[in-house]
């Protein structure tokens, strides 16, 4: 994707399920900006401590130093306004306030690149990505590989029962699933309780 060098800001959104390479693509674009000698700042949610507290880390272990923010407003509080490119990973964990922050940054002339999940563990649109997609100049939809059948995967399957919308985790707690293999919520086999049947057999 070739980005024209207009004297204006814009939004780029990278979305898709877990394990689809969103963070890798975000880092690739940020490194290209660094090679072009642009001032780059990178942010991630403070709640995301899966692999590192001071870096964006992909599931394939690619790393890039980053600042952390408790909320979207925390990005503005740490922003160097001389920065030309701002990258934000895991935007779902920052809440819907990130939409206003991203718009403000783009309106001020910055290239803003955001990465996040477009659907939640129930298969529903996952805020704030839908709102960012409606405002973005550039959109990249990435797909993973279904861990059940190998087909292109557009869903994130939660494996452990939990009613919370946001549960930070990686391999072992989530896996990528295609349309056919996806079970909204957590897999049926994870929810079945065979305790009564086992007791009946013992009797």
Buried (B, 14 or more C-beta within 10 A) or exposed (E): EEEEEEEEBBBBBBBBBBBBBBBBBBBBBBEEBEEEEBBBBBBBBBBBEBBBEEBBBBBEEBBBEBBBBEBBBBBBEEBEEEBBBBBBBBBBBBBEBBBBBBBBBBEEEBBBBBBBBBBBBBBEEBBBBBBBBEBBBBBBEBBBBBBBEEBEBBBBBBBEEBEEEEEEEEEEBBBBBBEEBBBEBBBEEEEEEEEEEEEEEEE
